[in-house]
């Protein structure tokens, strides 16, 4: 029964998304609801940015249509939170919204999820800490939810990147849920996998629709719920390993957000300042294509997951976290150096060309 539910959830979610997106593109084109290119954006032509509507509708149609009522009761706060972020994202995509206002709504959503039972109740031995007070649990939970939502929101800067990283997280969390007997949770991840694959058909490479803030925040919301559920799983052995792996499923967007925010604060700038310092921006500065960048970042994410599973499972959570962070910092340092080297060579080539003309 569980296997049939997973297969049915995947097929239906993929099909609904695949056939829902063309009408959304048609309506957006007719109404000229476009994401217009500017100095901060990577695309050249006005493109519909309401892909999140298809993600939201497809996901919840399948989950509600195939899920049992006893299971769905657990997710009423997640559905309400998704509606809020969808509306906030649509407003931001169409007419704009201050980053601080979006952050306030994300804190509201985090509070709702906490009320619905999505809670981080301890640090699971990280840096020697385990259980934490209720108020600390509340603050940590809403901050982690906001962090993951923002991480996927900000990593959605080139075609296919947020969707591909979301796909990695969905597959990973789904495997953990299935192996630990949480079949309906695994069903939800399979539904999200189908939704993302259906969306990536139109977003990978030369995109005809963007996820938009409405989609990237919805994706981050669902993955934050998966993350919190996963780290609270108590398997028969190696609790630290399952928590470490859960972190690795979302490590790239989270690391990139924390790195950029830290850099801005060091430079005495607002952490919400819009710039071109994200990981995909650095790789774009090297002249690489969107498809190449997505493949490289996805490969790195998968490599980190394998590293954590094969070589770091016997380490403490803190040591493993610091090792992975160090590896990512070295990687960013290398590509930044390569970008600077490329820029210097380009300047020298241009100088020689100008000198030749003179």
N, C-alpha and C positions, 0 to 999 in steps of 0.2 A: 504493500500500500504506500509506504514511504517513497519507494523508488518511482512508482507511477506518479505520485504527487510532484516529485522533483522534475521528472521528464515533462509532465504536463505544464508545470509552472514555467519551465524554460521555453518550451515551444510557443505557448500562448503569449508570454511577455515579449518574446522576440517578434512574433507576428503582429501583435497590436502596435508595437512601437514602429516597426517597419512600414506599416500601412497608415499610421497616424501622422507621421512626419510630413509627407508630401502635401496633405491638405493644410497643415500649419504653415508650411513654406508659401503655399499659394495665397492664403489669407494675409500673411505678413507682407508678401510682395504687393498684393492689391492695396493694402492699407499703408504701405511704405513704412512698416515697423522694422526699421533696419538698425544694425549696429554700424554707424558711419565711421570710416577710417579717420584717425587723427595722428598726432605726433607720437602718441603712446601705444598705438595699436598696430598689430602686425599685418592685418589684412589690407588689401588694396581696393576692394570693391564693397559697397554697402551690402550687408548680409543679414538675414533674419537671425535674431538672437533670442528666440523664444523656444529653444529646444527643451528647456526644462519643463515646459507644459506637457510635452509628450512623455518625458521621464516620469513625471508625477502621475499623470492619468494612467499610463500603462502599468506602472508599478502597483498602484492601489486597486485598480480594476481586477488584476489577477490575484493579488493577496486577499482582497475581500471576497472575490468570487470563488476561490478555491479553499480558503482557510476556514477552519472550524470557529464557531462563535466563541467558544471558551478560550481559544488562542487569541482571537482578535481583540478581546476585551483588554488584553495586556498592552495593546498598541494604540488605544484611543488618544493618548497624549502625544504619541509620535505622529499620528495623522493630523491632529490639530496644529502641532508645531510645524509640520510640513506645509500646511496651508498658509500659515503665517509667513514663513520664509519664501514661499512661492510668490505671494502677493508683494512682499518687500522686494524680492528680486525683479519682478516684472516692472515695478515702479522705477527701480534703479536703472534697468535696461532701457526703459522708454523715455523717462524724463530726468533721471539722475537722482541721487540721494547721497547725503554726506556719509563718509565712512563711519564717523562716530555714531550716527543715527542707526546705521545697520548693525553696529556692534551692540547697541542697546537692545535692539530686537533679538539679537542672538543670545544675549543674557536672559531675556524673557523666555525664549525658547528653552534654554538650558534649565531654567527654573521649573518650567512645565515638565520637562523630562524627569527632573529629579523628583517632582511630585508624583510622577507616574511610575516610579520604582527604578529608574535608570540612575544608579548611584555608584560612585567610587567610595568604598567604605574603608579603605586602607591603602598603604603604600607597598604591601606585599613583600616586606623585607628590604625595600630599596633604601640604601644608606642607613640600614639598621632600624628603620621604622616599619611598623606593621599597622595596627589599628589607629585611627585618628578620631578626634571628637566630631560630633554631628555637624557643628558649624563649619569645621574645616572640610568635612566631607562635602557639604553643600557648595562651598566656595570652589573647591577643587573640581567638583563635577561640572559646574557651569563653565568654569574656565577651560577645562579640557574639551567640552562640547563646542564652545566658541572657537577654540584653537583649531580643531579639526575642520569645522565649517569654513573658517577663514583660510585654512591651508589649501583646501580644494578650490575655494573661490579664487585665490590668488595664483594658483598653479595653472589655472585655466587661461593661459595666455597664447597658446598656439593650438593649431588644429589637432584634435585627437589625444592631447596629453592628459587632461583631467579624466576623460573617459577611460583611457588605457590604465592609468594608475588606479582608478576606481575599480576596474575589472580585476586587477591583481588583488586588491583588498577584498573584493567580493568572493573570489575563488578561495583565497586563504582562509577567511573567516568561515566560509561554507564548509571547508574540509574539517576545521576544528569543531564546528557545531555537529557535523555528521559523526565524527569519530567519538564524540562525547554524548551521543544519543539525543541531541537537541534537534530533532528532525524538522520541526516547524520553523525553527530559526534557520536551518539549512535551506529550507524551502524558500524563505525570504531572500537569502543570498542568491539562490538560483534564479529567482525572478529578477533580481537586480542585474545579474549577469546577462540574462536575455534582453532586458531593456537596454543595457549599455552596448551590447553587440548590435542591436537594431539601430541604435543611435549612431554608432561609429561608422555604419555603412554610409551615412550622409555627412560625417564630420571628419573622418580620417583623410589625410592628404588634402585634396582640393575640396574644402568644405562648402556645402550648400546651405548649412544652418549651423549656428553656434549654440552651445549649451546655455550661454548667458549666465548672469548672476543668479537668475531664478533656478537654473539647473545645477550649477556648481554648488550652491548653498544647500539645495535639496540633497545632492549626492553626499556632501560632507555631513549633513544631519543623519542620514541613514547609516553611514559608515561609523559615525560616532556612537550610535546605538549598538551596532555590531561590536565595536571595540569594547565598550563598557560591559556588555554581556560576556564577551570572551574573557576579559581579565578577571572576571568573577567566577569563572568556571573552576571547579575543584576536581581535577582529574585524579586518577589513582596514583600517579607519580609525576614528579618533576613539575611542580607548580610554576617555578620561575621560568622554565622553558616556554610554557604556553603564553605567559605574559610577555616575554621577550619577543616571541614570534608575532604576537598581536601588534606590538609596537612596530615591528619591521614591515608589516603589511601597509602601514600608512607613513612610513618613515620619511620618504622623499618629500612630499608636500609639507609635512610638519617641520622637518629640518630646514627646508628652504625658507619657510615663513619665519622661524625663530632666528635664522641667520640674518635675514634681511632686517627684521625688526631690531635685532641687537646692533647691527651696523648703523641703523638710523639713529638709535638712541645714543650711541657713542659719538656720533656726529652732531648731537644735540638737535635732531630733527624729529618731527612727529612720526611715530611708528606707522601711522596711516598714510604717510606721504606716498603719492603715486610716482614711481620711477621705473627705470629699466635695469634693476639690479638682481632680478630673479635668475635662477639657474638657466631657464630657457632663453632669457635675454642674453646671457653671457655666451651661450652656444650659438645663438643667432649672430652675435657679433663676430663670430669666426666664419660667417658666411655659410653656415650649414642650413639645410632645408628643414621644414617642419617634420617631415616623415623621418629623416635621419635622427633628429633630436629626440623624437618620441621613442624610437627604437633604442637609442643609447640609454636614455633615462630608465626605460622599462627594464633593460638588461641589467643595469646597475641595481635596481630595486630587487629583481629576482636573485642576483648574486648575493645581496645582503641577506635575504631570507635564507638562502642555502648556507651561507657562512654562519648565521645564527643557529640554524638547526644542526649543522654537522660539527661545528668547532667551538661554539660558545655555550652550548647547553649545560656544560659543567661549571661555567663561571657564574659569579653572582650577577644579579640583575644590574647593579650599578657598574660593575666592571665591563659587562657586555655592552651596556649603553655607551660608556665612554670610548670603548674600542670602535664601535660603529660610528660614533660621532667624529672621532679622529680620522677614520677612513674617508668619510664624506668631506671633511674639511680639507684633507689633502687633495681629494679629487677636485674640489672647487678651486683650490689654489693652483693646481696644474692647468685647468682650463682657463682660469683668469690670466695666468702667465702666457699661455698659448694665444689668448685673445690679444694681449698687449703686444706680443711678438708679431702677430699678424698685422696689427695696426701700424707698428713701427716700419715693417717691410713695405706696407702700402704707402706710407708717407715718403719713404726713401725712393720708392719707384716713381711716385708722382713728382718728387723733387728732380729726379734725373730726367724725367720726361719734359718738365718745364725748362730745365737747363738746356736740353737738346733743342727745344723750340727757340729759345733765345739765341 
